[in-house]
Amino acid sequence: MSSKTTTKDSGPRDAGLRGSGLTLTRRERQIMDVLYRQGRATAGEIMDQLPGSPSNSTVRTQLRVLEGKGLVRHQEQGLRYIYLPTVPRHSARRSALKHLVDTFFEGSNVKVVAALLGGETRITDEELERIAELVKTARSETR
């Protein structure tokens, strides 16, 4: 008896972010983080890397929700589903950052920077130098 692996894809390879207001729950972010680190994983592999020991059905439900949001797709390989992110990490990061800035800082980049510089965590001199370089680059690009 031969073992045959068939691969069936769940949908478009690059669904993109569906709307700029896309938000993720903590667990959805954790699942996406696992998928970005691994590149591809089964629900069981994802479950093993999540904190709090979620149930198999919980992880599978969250994966279906992420598929509905266009952030994850699956491939059927035999009886297993292999999940993959559909959106590059930098695109997801940009969308999440925009949501954070809009939600907590009234869309103001200045308020974000002020919060970072005036926060409880001390920023090192190296980090301040890097920030200054980024500001200098941004100024030269807008001219």
LUMGUVO-335137 format. One record per residue: residue in three letters; z, y, x of N, C-alpha, C in turn. Coordinates in steps of 0.1 Angstrom, whole numbers, plus 5000, padded with zeros to 4 digits. Layout:
BEGIN
AlaZYXZYXZYX;...
END
This chain:
BEGIN
Met500049885008500050005000500050125009;Ser499050215007498950335016499750445010;Ser500250535019500950645014500050765015;Lys499750825004498750935003499551064999;Thr499251165007499851295004498851384998;Thr499051434986498251534980498951664980;Thr498251764982498851904982498251974970;Lys499052024962498652104950499352244951;Asp498652344951499252484952499552544939;Ser500652614938501152674925500452804921;Gly499652864930499052984926498553074937;Pro498353204935497753284945498553294958;Arg497853304968498453304981499153434984;Asp498653544979499253674981499453754968;Ala500453714961500653784948501153924950;Gly501753954961502254084964503554124956;Leu504054244958505254284950504754334937;Arg505254284926504854324913505754444908;Gly505254564913505954684909506954724919;Ser507154854921508054904931509454894928;Gly509854864915511154854911511754714911;Leu511054624919511454484920512854474927;Thr513754414920515054394926515454244926;Leu516254214936516654074938518154064937;Thr518653954931520053924931520453884945;Arg521753874947522253834961521753694964;Arg521753604955521353464957519853464960;Glu519053544952517553544955517353604969;Arg518053704973517853754987518253644997;Gln519253574995519653465004518553355005;Ile517953324994516953224993515653275001;Met515353404998514253465006514453465021;Asp515753495025516053495039515853365045;Val516253255038516053115043514553095044;Leu513753135034512253105035511653185046;Tyr512053305048511453385059511853325073;Arg513053275074513453215087512753085089;Gln512553005079511952865080510452875079;Gly509952965071508552975068508152895056;Arg508752775054508552695043509652595042;Ala510052555030511252465028511252405015;Thr511852285013512152225001513352284994;Ala513552264982514752314975516052264982;Gly516052134986517152074993517452145006;Glu516352175014516552235027517152375025;Ile516652445014517152585011518652575007;Met518952474998520352454994521252435005;Asp520852355015521752325026522052455035;Gln521252555034521452675042522152795034;Leu522452765022523052875014524552865014;Pro525252985014526652985013527152944999;Gly528352894998528952874985528552744978;Ser527752654984527352524979526852534965;Pro525652604963525052604949524552464946;Ser524452444933523852314928522352314930;Asn521852194930520452174932519652244920;Ser520152234908519552294896519552444897;Thr520652494902520752644904519652694914;Val519552624925518552664935517152654929;Arg516852544923515552524917515252634906;Thr516252674898516052774888515752904895;Gln516452944906516253064913514853064919;Leu514452954924513052944930512052964919;Arg512252914907511252944896511253094893;Val512453154893512553304890511753374901;Leu511953334914511253404925509753384924;Glu509353264919507853244917507353334906;Gly508153354895507753444884507653584889;Lys508453624899508353764904507253774914;Gly506553664917505453674927505853674941;Leu507153634944507553634958507553504965;Val507453394957507453264962506353184955;Arg505753084962504852994956505252854961;His504752754955505052614960503852534961;Gln503952434970502852334971503452204968;Glu502752124961503251984958502751894969;Gln503651824975503251724985503951594981;Gly503051514974503651394968504551434957;Leu505851394958506851424948507651544951;Arg507351604963508251714968507451844965;Tyr508251954962507752084962508152154975;Ile507252214982507452294994507252434990;Tyr508352514992508252654988507952745000;Leu507152854997506752945008506853085002;Pro507153185011507153325006505753365005;Thr505453454995504053504993503953644999;Val505053705001505053845005505553855020;Pro504853925029505353935042506754005042;Arg507553965052508954015052508954165053;His507954225060507954375062507654445048;Ser506854385040506554435027507854425018;Ala508454315018509654295010510754395015;Arg510854415028511854505033511654645029;Arg510354685029509954825025510354845010;Ser510054745002510354754987511854764985;Ala512554674992514054674990514654814995;Leu514154865006514654985011514355105002;Lys513155104996512755204986513755204974;His513955084970514855064958516255114962;Leu516755084974518055124978518155284979;Val517155344985517155484987517055554973;Asp516255504964516055564951517355544943;Thr517955424944519155394936520455474940;Phe520655464953521955514958521855654965;Phe520655694968520555824976519555924969;Glu519355904956518555994948517156014955;Gly516655914961515355924968515256004980;Ser516456044985516456134997516756055010;Asn515756065019515856005032516956075040;Val517156205038518156285045519556235041;Lys519756205029521056155024521356015030;Val520255935032520455805038520855815053;Val520155905060520455925074521855985076;Ala522256075067523556135067524656035065;Ala524355945056525355835053525455745065;Leu524355715071524455625083525155695095;Leu524855815097525455885108526955925106;Gly527355945093528655975090529455865085;Gly528955745086529655625081530855575090;Glu531455475085532655415092532255345105;Thr531055295106530555225118530055325128;Arg530555305140530155395151528755365156;Ile527955465157526555445162526555465177;Thr526055375184526055385199525155485204;Asp525355525216524455625223522955575223;Glu522855445226521555385226520855395213;Glu521555365202521055375189520655515185;Leu521455615189521155755187519855795194;Glu519755745207518555775214517355715207;Arg517455595202516355535195515955605183;Ile516955655175516755735163516055865167;Ala516455925178515756055182514356025186;Glu514055915192512655875195511855855182;Leu512455795173511755775160511455905153;Val512455995153512256125147511056205154;Lys511056195168510056265175508656205172;Thr508556075171507356005167506856045153;Ala507856055144507456085130506956235130;Arg507556325137507156465138505756475143;Ser505456405153504056415159503056345150;Glu503356255142502456185133502156275121;Thr503056365117502856445105502156575109;Arg501856595121501156725125499656705126;
END
